[in-house]
Amino acid sequence: MRGHGLAHNLEIQLENYSPQIVRYQLRALYGAYDPVLTLSASNSFTKYPPTFEAQKLKQSNPGQRLNGDLLLFTTNIFGHDFQFENNVESLGPSLTGLLPPGLSYNLFARSDHFRGKSFVDPSLLAFQTDAETKATIPPATNNPETNNYYATAGVTLRQPVLRDSWIDLYRRNIQLRKKDLGISELALRAAVMTNVTKVATVLLRADLCPRTNQRGNGRIGVGQTPAR
């Protein structure tokens, strides 16, 4: 009878949910230390015009005369950049996370594929003269291109020295939730003890009342004085 009354006590049922809720919140806070796996892939394409690098251009090459005046023009001859296309393909995973002392880590690996190609304009090429043999060297008319692969792997560790070294936001919240869990468990125990005391008091009074009323010849009515 007593256990049945405590099991269906509304106050105890409400207090019983408080530790469970705080316990779930505490478990959720530990999710800040779960590692995160990232898979990244990218493909970038860049096209450079012939006059992209201005520092390589000659601005004083003589040209044809117009009305007696020597015209100057910008050209893209030997020693300068032609039109260029660059394609970079990257692929790799990374694993990042945080440890309770505040140490953050990053494990990464990446594979890169570089492809580049220059588009030569034959009309802008010029014959060169060898300084020793004085022989005329014709320009190359092929389109140079590259096809290179690179692999990179590494680890990055970051440990705060001053700020967040003793305690940070995550550790503070976990400590506060642990205190809240202890408080909610004590509140549940207090509710159980209070209700057990109330039930025991009521049952004790119910056991003592008939004995007290039966000390005389019969039960004592309202307004009667017990016989001495």
C-alpha positions, -999 to +999 in steps of 0.1 A: +000+000+000+028+024+009+048+016-022+018+019-044+011+053-030+047+065-036+048+051-071+017+071-081+028+103-063+028+132-088+055+151-071+079+122-071+071+114-108+079+150-118+112+151-098+122+117-113+123+133-147+147+161-137+179+138-133+171+121-166+168+154-185+201+167-170+218+134-177+208+136-214+220+173-215+254+162-200+258+135-226+251+160-253+278+183-241+304+156-245+296+157-282+320+187-285+348+161-283+335+139-311+358+139-341+346+152-375+355+135-407+355+157-438+359+146-474+367+175-498+370+176-536+375+206-558+382+214-594+394+249-603+400+263-638+418+295-646+424+311-679+451+338-681+451+363-711+483+370-730+489+403-712+482+390-677+517+397-662+522+434-670+557+434-656+569+412-684+556+434-712+578+459-731+561+492-736+587+508-759+590+484-788+593+504-820+565+500-846+556+515-878+557+552-885+525+571-890+527+607-905+564+607-895+558+598-859+572+565-845+544+545-828+550+524-798+530+492-791+526+465-766+536+431-778+539+395-765+571+383-781+600+361-768+604+363-730+567+371-723+536+351-714+512+337-739+476+327-732+477+301-704+451+277-690+455+261-656+433+233-641+438+220-605+420+190-592+422+183-555+408+154-534+414+144-498+400+136-463+406+153-430+398+144-394+394+172-369+385+173-332+390+186-298+404+169-266+393+177-231+426+194-222+419+220-249+441+204-276+427+206-311+440+184-338+437+182-376+448+151-396+447+157-433+458+142-466+453+156-501+461+147-536+465+174-563+466+172-601+479+202-619+474+206-656+486+236-675+489+245-711+502+276-730+487+286-764+515+301-785+506+327-811+530+321-840+524+356-853+540+371-821+571+349-822+604+363-833+636+346-845+665+348-821+703+350-828+727+329-809+753+351-792+783+328-800+776+313-834+755+342-847+731+316-861+695+323-864+673+302-841+637+297-851+611+299-823+593+269-810+557+267-822+545+239-800+521+245-770+539+236-738+519+219-712+523+203-677+507+173-661+519+169-625+506+151-594+513+160-558+504+143-525+503+161-492+498+147-457+502+162-423+489+169-388+482+202-370+480+204-332+469+235-314+472+238-276+462+271-258+489+284-235+471+313-218+436+317-230+413+286-225+443+267-211+428+261-176+391+260-186+371+267-217+335+269-227+329+232-231+346+222-199+328+249-180+294+237-193+302+201-185+311+210-149+279+230-145+258+202-158+274+178-134+265+201-105+229+203-119+228+165-120+238+162-084+213+189-074+184+172-092+193+138-077+193+154-042+159+170-050+145+136-060+157+121-028+143+149-008+109+145-025+109+108-018+119+113+019+092+140+023+065+119+009+076+088+028+074+109+060+040+121+051+026+087+043+042+072+075+028+100+096-007+094+082-005+057+087+008+061+122-020+084+131-045+060+116-031+032+138-030+052+170-065+069+167-086+037+173-065+028+203-069+063+218-106+063+212-111+029+228-096+037+262-130+044+276-161+023+275-168+033+239-158+056+213-157+093+223-182+113+204-178+149+193-183+173+223-179+145+249-154+145+277-135+113+283-141+095+316-113+096+341 
